[in-house]
Amino acid sequence: MKPEQASPLPLVSGTANGTAFSVYGGGEPLVLIHGVGMGKEIWAPQIAEFSRDYKVIVYDMLGHGGSDLPAADVTLKDYAAQLAGLLDHLKVDAANVVGHSMGALVALEFALHYPQRTLRLVALNAVFMRTPAQRAAVQERAVTLDHTGVAATVDSTLLRWFGEPIPAALTESAALVKHFLTSVHPQGYARTYRLFANSDAIHAAGLPGLALPALFMTGELDPNSSPDMSRAMAELTPQGRLEIVEGERHMMSVTAPAEINRRLRVFLAATQASAPQEQHQE
């Protein structure tokens, strides 16, 4: 982690009802939800940027970091309820909610079930309506995790997320991500990944009723959370916006933090959640 991306010290951190969390800065609440296999510390570049004028809340989703393991039959509603419980603990009525990959599915689930608690929504590198081939591939990876564990999938995951071969400029970022993948709880990761593998169509019917500002942003070169997926979600969502980040892949919040932070800040500074916003594409 580069020094300029290092997080400030948290104002408060701890565990609430089985959820490990940290809070930085002050202002309008901003929740950051990591992806499968990661942890709350992956948001260090965003914490450093947004804690200057937002109350940044990060936490480990179920099965990750210091949080409790999910049940074997865990659902997305359980992950959304985890966030709701954390906000209750922190006495936060409503927040901006940003999620990456699996975290984007959780953010969408939260916004659909707790719209009164969601100011704005950002889905980074989200999955939506996979093709049959994409669905078969991700479900095969989920089975592999169940049978052989995390170690067997780490190298292929890094190549999928960073490119093959991994560009020299991204080796530091890839090493950081590998650290998370090799230290995650195997059972927590497998259960969460299984849910991730089978939830790409779960929000199709709900998006047309999502009545709040929503940004769907992904990398131009992300094959599994593709531009077409984000475009489809933005088109279904009444106040949906679409942004495609040129030249970026799946871990763009780590590999291009300055650009991602800039785009997030522009969106968050836009009109309030109750005001209509015009859909656009960059």
FENWOGI-V288228 format. One record per residue. N is the residue number from 1. RES is the residue in one letter. PHI is phi in whole degrees, 0 to 359 (none if undefined). OMEGA is omega in whole degrees, 0 to 359 (999 if undefined). NEAR is the number of other ideal C-beta (glycine too) atoms within 10 Angstrom. Layout:
# FENWOGI-V288228
N,RES,PHI,OMEGA,NEAR
N,RES,PHI,OMEGA,NEAR
This chain:
# FENWOGI-V288228
1,M,none,181,15
2,K,292,183,10
3,P,304,183,6
4,E,289,179,10
5,Q,257,183,16
6,A,292,181,11
7,S,286,168,19
8,P,290,176,13
9,L,289,179,8
10,P,291,173,18
11,L,289,178,13
12,V,207,174,10
13,S,211,181,15
14,G,167,179,12
15,T,229,179,14
16,A,235,179,15
17,N,52,176,11
18,G,86,180,14
19,T,246,176,20
20,A,279,186,20
21,F,212,171,23
22,S,217,180,20
23,V,233,181,20
24,Y,231,171,24
25,G,69,181,18
26,G,209,183,13
27,G,128,179,12
28,E,296,184,14
29,P,295,178,20
30,L,224,181,26
31,V,262,178,28
32,L,242,184,25
33,I,246,184,29
34,H,285,179,25
35,G,270,182,28
36,V,295,180,26
37,G,87,182,27
38,M,260,179,28
39,G,203,187,21
40,K,299,181,25
41,E,289,180,17
42,I,296,182,25
43,W,271,184,26
44,A,309,180,19
45,P,296,179,22
46,Q,283,176,25
47,I,299,181,25
48,A,299,182,21
49,E,283,192,21
50,F,271,179,24
51,S,290,175,21
52,R,292,183,12
53,D,215,173,15
54,Y,230,170,22
55,K,272,186,20
56,V,272,181,30
57,I,243,176,27
58,V,237,181,26
59,Y,204,175,27
60,D,271,177,26
61,M,292,180,26
62,L,311,178,23
63,G,86,184,25
64,H,231,174,27
65,G,53,182,23
66,G,266,182,15
67,S,269,181,24
68,D,296,173,16
69,L,289,173,15
70,P,282,174,20
71,A,292,181,11
72,A,299,181,9
73,D,256,183,8
74,V,301,178,18
75,T,236,176,14
76,L,298,177,21
77,K,300,178,13
78,D,294,179,15
79,Y,290,176,26
80,A,294,179,21
81,A,294,176,16
82,Q,302,179,25
83,L,293,179,26
84,A,301,179,14
85,G,295,178,14
86,L,294,178,22
87,L,297,175,20
88,D,301,181,13
89,H,300,182,14
90,L,274,181,17
91,K,58,177,6
92,V,254,182,15
93,D,286,183,10
94,A,208,184,16
95,A,212,163,24
96,N,287,185,25
97,V,235,180,31
98,V,240,178,28
99,G,229,179,28
100,H,246,175,31
101,S,59,174,27
102,M,303,177,27
103,G,297,176,28
104,A,291,175,29
105,L,297,178,27
106,V,295,180,31
107,A,298,178,28
108,L,296,178,29
109,E,299,179,23
110,F,297,182,27
111,A,297,181,26
112,L,285,182,20
113,H,265,180,15
114,Y,229,184,17
115,P,298,180,15
116,Q,289,181,7
117,R,254,183,19
118,T,245,178,23
119,L,281,178,20
120,R,214,183,25
121,L,235,172,27
122,V,232,177,27
123,A,250,180,32
124,L,264,176,31
125,N,51,182,29
126,A,276,175,26
127,V,258,182,26
128,F,200,173,25
129,M,49,178,15
130,R,303,171,20
131,T,290,177,12
132,P,306,180,7
133,A,293,178,8
134,Q,296,181,16
135,R,293,179,16
136,A,297,182,12
137,A,293,182,15
138,V,289,177,18
139,Q,290,175,15
140,E,294,177,11
141,R,295,179,19
142,A,296,178,20
143,V,295,178,12
144,T,301,178,16
145,L,300,180,23
146,D,296,189,14
147,H,263,186,9
148,T,240,176,10
149,G,90,187,14
150,V,294,188,20
151,A,305,184,10
152,A,288,185,12
153,T,247,187,20
154,V,298,185,17
155,D,297,180,11
156,S,293,177,12
157,T,295,180,17
158,L,298,179,20
159,L,294,180,13
160,R,292,184,17
161,W,274,186,27
162,F,245,181,21
163,G,110,182,14
164,E,235,359,9
165,P,285,177,8
166,I,293,179,15
167,P,301,182,13
168,A,304,182,7
169,A,292,184,8
170,L,251,184,18
171,T,296,179,12
172,E,294,178,13
173,S,295,179,22
174,A,296,178,19
175,A,295,177,11
176,L,297,180,17
177,V,296,178,24
178,K,299,178,16
179,H,301,179,14
180,F,296,184,19
181,L,296,182,19
182,T,273,180,11
183,S,247,180,12
184,V,291,177,23
185,H,295,186,16
186,P,303,182,13
187,Q,289,178,16
188,G,297,179,22
189,Y,296,183,21
190,A,298,181,23
191,R,292,179,23
192,T,292,181,27
193,Y,294,178,24
194,R,300,178,20
195,L,294,178,24
196,F,302,183,22
197,A,291,187,22
198,N,242,187,15
199,S,240,186,19
200,D,289,181,21
201,A,255,191,12
202,I,293,185,16
203,H,255,184,23
204,A,302,182,13
205,A,282,185,10
206,G,273,186,15
207,L,302,179,21
208,P,298,179,12
209,G,259,181,11
210,L,279,190,21
211,A,263,176,14
212,L,204,180,20
213,P,298,183,26
214,A,221,178,29
215,L,248,177,25
216,F,246,186,31
217,M,228,178,29
218,T,215,180,30
219,G,272,179,26
220,E,305,186,13
221,L,254,179,16
222,D,275,185,25
223,P,283,185,12
224,N,261,171,18
225,S,238,197,27
226,S,285,173,22
227,P,305,179,20
228,D,298,178,12
229,M,295,180,23
230,S,296,179,29
231,R,298,180,17
232,A,297,179,18
233,M,293,180,25
234,A,297,180,22
235,E,290,180,14
236,L,280,186,20
237,T,269,186,27
238,P,307,180,15
239,Q,251,184,21
240,G,287,174,24
241,R,238,180,22
242,L,238,172,21
243,E,222,177,21
244,I,248,184,19
245,V,267,185,23
246,E,300,173,10
247,G,77,184,11
248,E,259,180,20
249,R,245,192,23
250,H,286,186,25
251,M,261,188,25
252,M,294,177,26
253,S,292,177,28
254,V,262,186,25
255,T,276,179,24
256,A,224,187,20
257,P,298,182,21
258,A,297,180,11
259,E,289,179,15
260,I,294,179,25
261,N,297,179,16
262,R,299,181,12
263,R,293,176,20
264,L,298,182,25
265,R,296,178,14
266,V,299,181,12
267,F,295,183,20
268,L,294,180,19
269,A,275,181,8
270,A,288,186,15
271,T,302,183,12
272,Q,296,187,10
273,A,301,183,18
274,S,277,183,9
275,A,266,179,10
276,P,293,177,9
277,Q,233,181,19
278,E,276,178,7
279,Q,290,177,14
280,H,213,177,10
281,Q,230,172,12
282,E,251,999,11
